[in-house]
Amino acid sequence: MAQAISNLLGNAVQHGATGEAIKVEISASRGEVHVAINNKGPLIPEEKLHTIFDPLVRLVANRGEGGGEGSGQGGSMGLGLYIVREVASAHGGSVTASSSTAEGTTFTIRLPRDPSRRPADHQASPQVRHWEGDK
């Protein structure tokens, strides 16, 4: 899990808007633990959200501009989010991404408290702890 969280934090630092906080939120419900990492960098286009966890997919954008697929510069091989997905899956969980002008970009890892079974109740009230750090 450390590698998955490190990859998401690294992406948030690399792609987040200069001077904006990166938010990390950890919450728990009866059956799940959630780790959400949010930044206010360039939006990920809606049509790209379903492919960004595939291997060798990269979104290339300059700060403040919309993202697009390509090889670009920056040293990334396009494996970071794929690794996040695979680590979450290996623990019986999943990862999702959302991106909007109002909320920024958020990656959320969802893990069952008991990895041997996926939780059925996603409606439980989570206990939330917030942490905001400077970049």
DSSP file with accessible surface (Angstrom, degrees, kcal/mol):
  #  RESIDUE AA STRUCTURE BP1 BP2  ACC     N-H-->O    O-->H-N    N-H-->O    O-->H-N    TCO  KAPPA ALPHA  PHI   PSI    X-CA   Y-CA   Z-CA
    1    1 A M     >        0   0   58      0, 0.0     4,-2.5     0, 0.0     5,-0.3   0.000 360.0 360.0 360.0 -31.5    0.0    0.0    0.0
    2    2 A A  H  >  +     0   0   83      1,-0.2     4,-2.6     2,-0.2     5,-0.2   0.898 360.0  50.1 -59.3 -40.0    2.9    2.3    0.7
    3    3 A Q  H  > S+     0   0  106      2,-0.2     4,-2.5     1,-0.2    -1,-0.2   0.913 110.2  49.9 -64.9 -41.7    3.9    2.2   -3.0
    4    4 A A  H  > S+     0   0    0      2,-0.2     4,-2.1     1,-0.2    -2,-0.2   0.942 114.1  43.9 -62.9 -47.1    0.3    3.0   -4.2
    5    5 A I  H  X S+     0   0   51     -4,-2.5     4,-2.8     1,-0.2     5,-0.2   0.915 112.7  53.0 -66.8 -39.5    0.0    6.0   -1.8
    6    6 A S  H  X S+     0   0   67     -4,-2.6     4,-2.8    -5,-0.3    -1,-0.2   0.913 108.4  50.6 -60.8 -43.0    3.5    7.2   -2.8
    7    7 A N  H  X S+     0   0   26     -4,-2.5     4,-2.2     2,-0.2    -1,-0.2   0.920 112.2  46.5 -61.7 -44.2    2.6    7.1   -6.5
    8    8 A L  H  X S+     0   0    3     -4,-2.1     4,-2.2     2,-0.2    -2,-0.2   0.911 114.0  47.5 -66.7 -41.4   -0.6    9.1   -5.9
    9    9 A L  H  X S+     0   0   60     -4,-2.8     4,-2.4     2,-0.2     5,-0.2   0.912 110.9  52.2 -64.9 -41.5    1.2   11.7   -3.8
   10   10 A G  H  X S+     0   0   38     -4,-2.8     4,-2.6    -5,-0.2    -2,-0.2   0.917 110.4  48.1 -60.2 -42.4    4.0   11.9   -6.3
   11   11 A N  H  X S+     0   0   38     -4,-2.2     4,-3.0     2,-0.2     5,-0.3   0.903 110.1  52.3 -64.1 -40.8    1.4   12.6   -9.1
   12   12 A A  H  X S+     0   0    2     -4,-2.2     4,-1.8     2,-0.2    -2,-0.2   0.909 112.3  45.1 -63.3 -40.4   -0.3   15.2   -6.9
   13   13 A V  H  < S+     0   0   79     -4,-2.4    -2,-0.2     2,-0.2    -1,-0.2   0.940 117.1  45.1 -66.9 -44.9    2.9   17.0   -6.4
   14   14 A Q  H  < S+     0   0   85     -4,-2.6    -2,-0.2    -5,-0.2    -1,-0.2   0.895 126.8  27.3 -67.1 -40.3    3.9   16.8  -10.0
   15   15 A H  H  < S+     0   0   70     -4,-3.0    -1,-0.2    -5,-0.2    -2,-0.2   0.535  94.7 108.2-105.4  -8.0    0.6   17.8  -11.5
   16   16 A G  S  < S-     0   0    1     -4,-1.8     2,-0.2    -5,-0.3    25,-0.1  -0.324  79.1 -95.9 -70.9 153.5   -0.9   20.0   -8.7
   17   17 A A    >   -     0   0   29      4,-0.1     3,-2.0     1,-0.1    23,-0.2  -0.467  46.9-100.1 -69.5 136.8   -1.2   23.7   -9.2
   18   18 A T  T 3  S+     0   0  117      1,-0.3    -1,-0.1    -2,-0.2     3,-0.1  -0.319 107.3  15.9 -57.8 130.9    1.7   25.7   -7.6
   19   19 A G  T 3  S+     0   0   79      1,-0.3     2,-0.3    -3,-0.1    -1,-0.3   0.358  99.3 115.7  87.0  -6.7    0.7   27.1   -4.3
   20   20 A E    <   -     0   0   99     -3,-2.0    -1,-0.3     1,-0.1   115,-0.2  -0.763  67.4-112.8 -97.0 144.4   -2.4   24.9   -3.8
   21   21 A A        -     0   0   26     -2,-0.3     2,-0.5   113,-0.1    19,-0.3  -0.351  16.0-135.0 -71.1 150.0   -2.6   22.4   -1.0
   22   22 A I  E     -A  133   0A  11    111,-1.4   111,-1.6    17,-0.1     2,-0.5  -0.941  25.5-148.8 -99.7 126.9   -2.7   18.6   -1.6
   23   23 A K  E     -AB 132  38A  82     15,-2.3    15,-2.8    -2,-0.5     2,-0.5  -0.865  13.6-169.8-105.2 133.5   -5.4   17.1    0.5
   24   24 A V  E     -AB 131  37A  22    107,-2.2   107,-1.5    -2,-0.5     2,-0.4  -0.987   7.6-176.2-119.5 125.4   -5.2   13.6    1.9
   25   25 A E  E     -AB 130  36A  68     11,-2.8    11,-3.0    -2,-0.5     2,-0.5  -0.989   7.4-170.9-126.7 128.3   -8.3   12.2    3.5
   26   26 A I  E     +AB 129  35A  90    103,-1.5   103,-1.8    -2,-0.4     2,-0.3  -0.980  16.1 168.2-117.5 126.1   -8.6    8.8    5.3
   27   27 A S  E     -AB 128  34A   9      7,-2.3     7,-3.2    -2,-0.5     2,-0.4  -0.941  16.5-157.4-136.2 159.3  -12.0    7.6    6.3
   28   28 A A  E     -AB 127  33A  13     99,-1.8    99,-3.0    -2,-0.3     5,-0.2  -0.997   7.5-178.3-139.9 140.1  -13.5    4.3    7.5
   29   29 A S        -     0   0   10      3,-2.8    84,-0.0    -2,-0.4    93,-0.0  -0.623  54.8 -77.9-117.8-173.9  -16.9    2.8    7.5
   30   30 A R  S    S+     0   0  184     -2,-0.2    92,-0.1     1,-0.2     3,-0.0   0.888 127.7  16.6 -54.9 -40.4  -18.0   -0.5    8.9
   31   31 A G  S    S+     0   0   22     90,-0.4    82,-2.2    82,-0.1    83,-0.4   0.548 120.8  49.4-114.4  -8.5  -16.6   -2.5    6.0
   32   32 A E  E     - C   0 112A   4     80,-0.3    -3,-2.8    81,-0.1     2,-0.4  -0.940  52.7-149.3-136.2 157.8  -14.2   -0.3    4.1
   33   33 A V  E     -BC  28 111A  45     78,-2.9    78,-2.9    -2,-0.3     2,-0.4  -0.977  21.4-160.3-120.0 135.3  -11.2    2.1    4.5
   34   34 A H  E     -BC  27 110A  38     -7,-3.2    -7,-2.3    -2,-0.4     2,-0.5  -0.964  10.8-170.6-118.6 137.2  -10.9    4.9    2.0
   35   35 A V  E     -BC  26 109A  12     74,-2.4    74,-3.1    -2,-0.4     2,-0.4  -0.989  13.7-175.6-123.3 116.7   -7.7    6.9    1.2
   36   36 A A  E     -BC  25 108A  14    -11,-3.0   -11,-2.8    -2,-0.5     2,-0.5  -0.954   9.2-169.1-118.3 133.5   -8.4   10.0   -1.0
   37   37 A I  E     -BC  24 107A   2     70,-2.5    70,-2.4    -2,-0.4     2,-0.4  -0.990  11.6-173.6-124.1 125.1   -5.7   12.3   -2.5
   38   38 A N  E     +BC  23 106A  17    -15,-2.8   -15,-2.3    -2,-0.5     2,-0.3  -0.930   9.1 171.8-124.2 140.4   -6.8   15.6   -4.1
   39   39 A N  E     - C   0 105A   9     66,-2.2    66,-2.7    -2,-0.4   -17,-0.1  -0.949  33.5-131.7-139.5 163.4   -5.0   18.3   -6.0
   40   40 A K        +     0   0   62     -2,-0.3    64,-0.1   -19,-0.3     3,-0.1  -0.093  64.1 122.1-105.8  33.8   -6.1   21.4   -7.9
   41   41 A G  S    S-     0   0   12      1,-0.2   -25,-0.2    64,-0.1   -26,-0.1   0.050  73.3 -38.8 -80.4-164.5   -4.0   20.8  -11.0
   42   42 A P  S    S-     0   0   24      0, 0.0    -1,-0.2     0, 0.0    24,-0.1  -0.234  71.2-105.0 -57.8 144.9   -5.1   20.4  -14.6
   43   43 A L        -     0   0   63     -3,-0.1    24,-1.1    56,-0.1    56,-0.1  -0.374  21.2-129.6 -69.3 148.9   -8.3   18.5  -15.1
   44   44 A I        -     0   0   20     22,-0.1     5,-0.1    -2,-0.1    55,-0.1  -0.902  36.2-112.9 -94.1 121.7   -8.3   15.0  -16.5
   45   45 A P    >>  -     0   0   29      0, 0.0     3,-2.1     0, 0.0     4,-0.9  -0.263  19.9-121.4 -58.2 140.8  -10.8   14.9  -19.3
   46   46 A E  G >4 S+     0   0  150      1,-0.3     3,-0.9     2,-0.2     4,-0.4   0.865 111.8  57.0 -50.1 -42.1  -13.9   12.8  -18.6
   47   47 A E  G 34 S+     0   0  121      1,-0.2    -1,-0.3     2,-0.1     3,-0.2   0.679 106.9  50.3 -69.9 -13.2  -13.2   10.6  -21.6
   48   48 A K  G X> S+     0   0   45     -3,-2.1     3,-1.6     1,-0.1     4,-1.2   0.623  85.6  85.8 -95.6 -15.8   -9.7    9.7  -20.3
   49   49 A L  T << S+     0   0   29     -3,-0.9     4,-0.2    -4,-0.9    -2,-0.1   0.807  87.3  53.3 -59.9 -29.1  -10.8    8.8  -16.7
   50   50 A H  T 34 S+     0   0  144     -4,-0.4    -1,-0.3     1,-0.2    -2,-0.1   0.635 114.3  40.5 -82.9 -10.1  -11.6    5.1  -17.7
   51   51 A T  T X4 S+     0   0   27     -3,-1.6     3,-2.0     1,-0.1    -2,-0.2   0.566  85.1  90.8-111.5  -9.5   -8.1    4.5  -19.3
   52   52 A I  T 3< S+     0   0    6     -4,-1.2    29,-0.2     1,-0.3    30,-0.2   0.702  85.5  56.0 -66.9 -16.4   -5.7    6.3  -16.9
   53   53 A F  T 3  S+     0   0   18     -4,-0.2    -1,-0.3    28,-0.1    32,-0.1   0.450  85.6 103.2 -92.6   0.1   -5.2    3.1  -14.9
   54   54 A D  S X  S-     0   0   61     -3,-2.0     3,-1.3     1,-0.1    28,-0.2  -0.508  85.9 -92.5 -78.1 150.7   -4.1    1.1  -17.9
   55   55 A P  T 3  S+     0   0   62      0, 0.0    24,-0.2     0, 0.0    -1,-0.1  -0.332 105.2  12.4 -66.3 144.6   -0.4    0.4  -18.4
   56   56 A L  T 3  S+     0   0  123     22,-1.4     2,-0.5     1,-0.2    23,-0.2   0.582  89.3 135.4  67.8  17.1    1.7    2.8  -20.4
   57   57 A V    <   +     0   0   27     -3,-1.3     2,-0.4    21,-0.9    -1,-0.2  -0.826  29.1 179.3 -94.8 129.6   -1.0    5.5  -20.5
   58   58 A R        -     0   0   45     -2,-0.5    12,-1.0    12,-0.1     2,-0.6  -0.988  22.1-150.7-129.7 141.0    0.2    9.0  -19.9
   59   59 A L  E     -E   69   0B  39     -2,-0.4     2,-0.5    10,-0.2    10,-0.3  -0.956  18.5-160.9-107.4 122.9   -1.7   12.3  -19.8
   60   60 A V  E     +E   68   0B  49      8,-4.0     8,-1.3    -2,-0.6     2,-0.3  -0.907  23.7 146.7-110.1 125.9    0.6   15.1  -20.8
   61   61 A A        -     0   0   34     -2,-0.5     2,-0.3     6,-0.2     6,-0.1  -0.989  43.2-123.3-153.1 149.0   -0.4   18.7  -19.9
   62   62 A N    >   -     0   0  105     -2,-0.3     3,-2.4     4,-0.3   -47,-0.0  -0.645  57.6 -78.4 -83.3 152.9    1.3   21.9  -19.0
   63   63 A R  T 3  S+     0   0  126      1,-0.3    -1,-0.1    -2,-0.3     3,-0.1  -0.256 120.7  16.6 -53.5 131.5    0.2   23.4  -15.7
   64   64 A G  T 3  S+     0   0   77      1,-0.3     2,-0.3    -3,-0.1    -1,-0.3   0.423 107.9  99.4  86.9  -3.5   -3.2   25.1  -16.1
   65   65 A E  S <  S-     0   0  110     -3,-2.4    -1,-0.3     1,-0.1     0, 0.0  -0.836  80.5 -94.8-113.0 159.8   -4.0   23.4  -19.4
   66   66 A G        -     0   0   58     -2,-0.3    -4,-0.3   -24,-0.1     2,-0.2  -0.242  45.2-108.4 -67.8 155.5   -6.2   20.3  -20.2
   67   67 A G        +     0   0   17    -24,-1.1     2,-0.3    -6,-0.1    -6,-0.2  -0.489  34.5 179.1 -86.5 156.7   -4.6   16.9  -20.4
   68   68 A G  E     -E   60   0B  28     -8,-1.3    -8,-4.0    -2,-0.2     2,-0.1  -0.989  33.4 -99.7-151.3 152.5   -4.0   14.8  -23.5
   69   69 A E  E     +E   59   0B 101     -2,-0.3     2,-0.3   -10,-0.3   -10,-0.2  -0.435  64.4 108.2 -72.7 149.3   -2.5   11.5  -24.2
   70   70 A G  S    S-     0   0   40    -12,-1.0   -12,-0.1     1,-0.1    -2,-0.0  -0.962  73.7 -91.7 165.7-179.6    1.0   11.4  -25.5
   71   71 A S        +     0   0   98     -2,-0.3    -1,-0.1   -11,-0.0     5,-0.1   0.837  62.9 153.6 -91.0 -34.5    4.7   10.7  -24.8
   72   72 A G        -     0   0   32     -3,-0.1     2,-0.2   -12,-0.1     3,-0.2   0.370  47.1 -72.3  40.3-172.4    5.7   14.2  -23.7
   73   73 A Q  S    S+     0   0  176      1,-0.1     3,-0.1     2,-0.1     0, 0.0  -0.661  83.8  89.9-108.7 169.8    8.5   14.9  -21.3
   74   74 A G  S    S-     0   0   56     -2,-0.2    -1,-0.1     1,-0.1    -2,-0.1   0.344  90.7 -97.6 124.3  -5.0    8.9   14.3  -17.6
   75   75 A G  S    S+     0   0   78      1,-0.2     2,-0.2    -3,-0.2    -1,-0.1   0.451  74.5 140.5  82.5  -1.8   10.4   10.9  -17.3
   76   76 A S        -     0   0   49      1,-0.1    -1,-0.2    -5,-0.1   -18,-0.0  -0.540  38.0-164.4 -78.5 141.0    7.1    9.0  -16.6
   77   77 A M        -     0   0  134     -2,-0.2    -1,-0.1   -20,-0.0   -21,-0.1   0.408  45.9-111.0 -99.5  -2.3    6.6    5.6  -18.2
   78   78 A G  S    S+     0   0    6    -22,-0.1   -22,-1.4   -23,-0.1   -21,-0.9   0.804  90.4 107.5  79.6  27.5    2.9    5.6  -17.6
   79   79 A L     >  +     0   0   58    -24,-0.2     4,-2.7   -23,-0.2     5,-0.2   0.570  48.6  86.8-110.7 -13.2    3.0    2.8  -15.0
   80   80 A G  H  > S+     0   0   24      1,-0.2     4,-2.0     2,-0.2   -73,-0.1   0.918  95.3  38.5 -58.6 -50.7    2.3    4.7  -11.7
   81   81 A L  H  > S+     0   0   26      2,-0.2     4,-2.5   -24,-0.2    -1,-0.2   0.849 113.9  56.5 -72.5 -31.0   -1.5    4.6  -11.8
   82   82 A Y  H  > S+     0   0   74    -28,-0.2     4,-2.5     2,-0.2    -2,-0.2   0.936 107.8  48.8 -61.3 -44.0   -1.4    1.0  -13.2
   83   83 A I  H  X S+     0   0   61     -4,-2.7     4,-2.8     1,-0.2     5,-0.3   0.913 108.8  53.4 -63.1 -41.3    0.6    0.0  -10.1
   84   84 A V  H  X S+     0   0    0     -4,-2.0     4,-2.5    -5,-0.2     5,-0.2   0.946 110.6  47.0 -56.9 -48.3   -1.9    1.8   -7.8
   85   85 A R  H  X S+     0   0   77     -4,-2.5     4,-2.6     1,-0.2    -2,-0.2   0.921 113.4  47.9 -61.0 -43.6   -4.7   -0.2   -9.4
   86   86 A E  H  X S+     0   0   80     -4,-2.5     4,-2.3     2,-0.2    -1,-0.2   0.892 111.9  48.8 -68.3 -38.8   -2.8   -3.5   -9.1
   87   87 A V  H  X S+     0   0   33     -4,-2.8     4,-1.1     2,-0.2     6,-0.2   0.945 113.1  47.5 -65.6 -46.2   -1.8   -2.9   -5.5
   88   88 A A  H ><>S+     0   0    0     -4,-2.5     5,-3.1    -5,-0.3     3,-0.7   0.938 113.1  49.1 -59.8 -44.7   -5.4   -2.0   -4.5
   89   89 A S  H ><5S+     0   0   71     -4,-2.6     3,-2.2     1,-0.2    -1,-0.2   0.895 105.0  57.6 -62.1 -40.1   -6.7   -5.0   -6.4
   90   90 A A  H 3<5S+     0   0   84     -4,-2.3    -1,-0.2     1,-0.3    -2,-0.2   0.766 107.5  49.3 -63.1 -24.0   -4.2   -7.3   -4.6
   91   91 A H  T <<5S-     0   0   83     -4,-1.1    -1,-0.3    -3,-0.7    -2,-0.2   0.197 126.6-101.1 -97.8  12.7   -5.6   -6.1   -1.3
   92   92 A G  T < 5S+     0   0   19     -3,-2.2    -3,-0.2     1,-0.2    -2,-0.1   0.680  89.6 103.9  79.1  18.3   -9.2   -6.8   -2.5
   93   93 A G      < -     0   0    7     -5,-3.1     2,-0.3    -6,-0.2    18,-0.2  -0.329  56.0-135.8-118.0-161.8   -9.9   -3.1   -3.2
   94   94 A S  E     -D  110   0A  39     16,-2.3    16,-2.8    -2,-0.1     2,-0.4  -0.931   6.0-137.6-151.2 169.7  -10.2   -0.7   -6.0
   95   95 A V  E     -D  109   0A  16     -2,-0.3     2,-0.3    14,-0.2    14,-0.2  -0.995  18.3-177.0-136.3 141.3   -9.2    2.8   -7.1
   96   96 A T  E     -D  108   0A  61     12,-2.1    12,-2.5    -2,-0.4     2,-0.4  -0.911  10.5-149.9-131.7 162.9  -11.2    5.5   -8.8
   97   97 A A  E     -D  107   0A  20     -2,-0.3     2,-0.3    10,-0.2    10,-0.2  -0.981  10.8-179.2-133.6 144.6  -10.5    9.0  -10.1
   98   98 A S  E     -D  106   0A  64      8,-2.2     8,-2.7    -2,-0.4     2,-0.3  -0.980   3.9-173.2-137.2 151.8  -12.7   12.1  -10.5
   99   99 A S  E     +D  105   0A  22     -2,-0.3     2,-0.3     6,-0.2     6,-0.2  -0.957  13.4 152.8-151.2 124.3  -11.8   15.5  -11.9
  100  100 A S  E  >  -D  104   0A  47      4,-2.0     4,-2.3    -2,-0.3    -2,-0.0  -0.983  49.9-116.5-148.3 158.1  -13.8   18.7  -12.0
  101  101 A T  T  4 S+     0   0  126     -2,-0.3    -1,-0.1     1,-0.2     4,-0.1   0.911 115.5  44.9 -60.3 -42.0  -13.1   22.4  -12.1
  102  102 A A  T  4 S+     0   0   78      1,-0.2    -1,-0.2     2,-0.1   -62,-0.0   0.892 126.9  25.3 -71.6 -41.1  -14.8   22.9   -8.7
  103  103 A E  T  4 S-     0   0  125      1,-0.3    -2,-0.2     3,-0.0    -1,-0.2   0.546  94.4-140.9-104.0 -12.2  -13.2   20.0   -6.8
  104  104 A G  E  <  - D   0 100A   4     -4,-2.3    -4,-2.0   -64,-0.1     2,-0.5  -0.449  49.6 -36.3  80.3-157.4  -10.0   19.4   -8.6
  105  105 A T  E     -CD  39  99A   4    -66,-2.7   -66,-2.2    -6,-0.2     2,-0.4  -0.902  59.2-174.7-109.3 129.6   -8.7   15.9   -9.2
  106  106 A T  E     -CD  38  98A  25     -8,-2.7    -8,-2.2    -2,-0.5     2,-0.5  -0.990  11.7-165.0-127.7 129.7   -9.2   13.2   -6.6
  107  107 A F  E     -CD  37  97A  15    -70,-2.4   -70,-2.5    -2,-0.4     2,-0.5  -0.959  13.9-166.2-108.1 130.1   -8.0    9.6   -6.6
  108  108 A T  E     -CD  36  96A  18    -12,-2.5   -12,-2.1    -2,-0.5     2,-0.5  -0.973   9.5-160.8-124.4 121.6   -9.7    7.3   -4.0
  109  109 A I  E     -CD  35  95A   0    -74,-3.1   -74,-2.4    -2,-0.5     2,-0.5  -0.873  10.7-163.6 -95.7 129.4   -8.4    3.9   -3.0
  110  110 A R  E     +CD  34  94A  71    -16,-2.8   -16,-2.3    -2,-0.5   -76,-0.2  -0.976  10.7 178.8-116.2 125.9  -11.2    1.8   -1.4
  111  111 A L  E     -C   33   0A  26    -78,-2.9   -78,-2.9    -2,-0.5     2,-0.2  -0.980  27.9-122.0-127.8 138.0  -10.1   -1.3    0.7
  112  112 A P  E     -C   32   0A  11      0, 0.0   -80,-0.3     0, 0.0     6,-0.1  -0.504  15.9-135.7 -72.5 144.2  -12.1   -3.8    2.5
  113  113 A R  S    S+     0   0  133    -82,-2.2   -81,-0.1     1,-0.3   -82,-0.1   0.856 106.4  43.6 -64.9 -33.7  -11.3   -4.1    6.2
  114  114 A D  S >  S-     0   0   68    -83,-0.4     3,-2.0     3,-0.3    -1,-0.3  -0.913  78.7-163.0-110.6 100.7  -11.5   -7.9    5.7
  115  115 A P  T 3  S+     0   0   83      0, 0.0    -1,-0.1     0, 0.0     3,-0.1   0.683  81.0  73.4 -61.5 -15.2   -9.6   -8.5    2.4
  116  116 A S  T 3  S+     0   0  101      1,-0.1     2,-0.3    -3,-0.1   -24,-0.1   0.640 107.1  27.9 -76.1 -11.5  -11.2  -12.0    2.1
  117  117 A R  S <  S-     0   0  176     -3,-2.0    -3,-0.3   -25,-0.0    -1,-0.1  -0.993  79.2-120.7-149.5 144.5  -14.5  -10.5    1.1
  118  118 A R        -     0   0  135     -2,-0.3     2,-0.1     1,-0.1   -86,-0.1  -0.610  40.0-109.1 -80.8 136.7  -15.7   -7.3   -0.5
  119  119 A P        -     0   0   22      0, 0.0    -1,-0.1     0, 0.0     3,-0.1  -0.401  21.6-162.3 -68.5 141.5  -18.1   -5.2    1.6
  120  120 A A  S    S+     0   0  102      1,-0.1     2,-1.0    -2,-0.1     3,-0.1   0.722  73.7  74.0 -91.3 -25.7  -21.7   -5.1    0.6
  121  121 A D        +     0   0   55      1,-0.2     3,-0.4     2,-0.1   -90,-0.4  -0.745  42.8 157.2 -99.1  98.6  -22.7   -1.9    2.6
  122  122 A H        +     0   0  105     -2,-1.0    -1,-0.2     1,-0.2    -2,-0.0   0.394  66.8  73.4 -94.4   3.2  -21.2    1.2    0.9
  123  123 A Q        +     0   0  170     -3,-0.1    -1,-0.2     2,-0.1    -2,-0.1   0.459  65.6 121.0 -96.4  -2.7  -23.9    3.4    2.6
  124  124 A A  S    S-     0   0   17     -3,-0.4   -93,-0.0     1,-0.1     0, 0.0  -0.274  74.4-103.1 -63.6 148.4  -22.4    3.3    6.1
  125  125 A S        -     0   0  111      1,-0.0    -1,-0.1   -96,-0.0     2,-0.1  -0.599  41.1-138.1 -73.2 120.1  -21.5    6.6    7.7
  126  126 A P        -     0   0   68      0, 0.0     2,-0.5     0, 0.0   -97,-0.3  -0.437   5.4-128.7 -79.7 153.7  -17.7    7.0    7.5
  127  127 A Q  E     -A   28   0A 121    -99,-3.0   -99,-1.8    -2,-0.1     2,-0.4  -0.897  35.4-155.7 -93.5 127.5  -15.5    8.3   10.3
  128  128 A V  E     -A   27   0A  65     -2,-0.5     2,-0.4  -101,-0.2  -101,-0.2  -0.904  20.9-176.8-117.6 136.4  -13.4   11.0    8.6
  129  129 A R  E     -A   26   0A 174   -103,-1.8  -103,-1.5    -2,-0.4     2,-0.4  -0.995  17.3-151.8-124.0 134.3  -10.0   12.5    9.5
  130  130 A H  E     +A   25   0A 138     -2,-0.4     2,-0.3  -105,-0.2  -105,-0.2  -0.830  15.8 176.8-110.3 143.7   -8.6   15.3    7.4
  131  131 A W  E     -A   24   0A 153   -107,-1.5  -107,-2.2    -2,-0.4     2,-0.5  -0.980   4.6-173.7-141.5 129.1   -5.0   16.3    6.8
  132  132 A E  E     -A   23   0A 118     -2,-0.3     2,-0.3  -109,-0.2  -109,-0.2  -0.990  10.6-175.7-123.1 125.3   -3.8   19.1    4.5
  133  133 A G  E     -A   22   0A   9   -111,-1.6  -111,-1.4    -2,-0.5     2,-0.2  -0.829  26.7-110.7-117.7 158.4   -0.2   19.5    3.8
  134  134 A D              0   0  161     -2,-0.3  -113,-0.1  -113,-0.2  -114,-0.0  -0.550 360.0 360.0 -80.5 151.8    1.8   22.0    1.9
  135  135 A K              0   0   94     -2,-0.2    -1,-0.1  -115,-0.2  -114,-0.0  -0.420 360.0 360.0 -77.5 360.0    3.5   21.0   -1.3
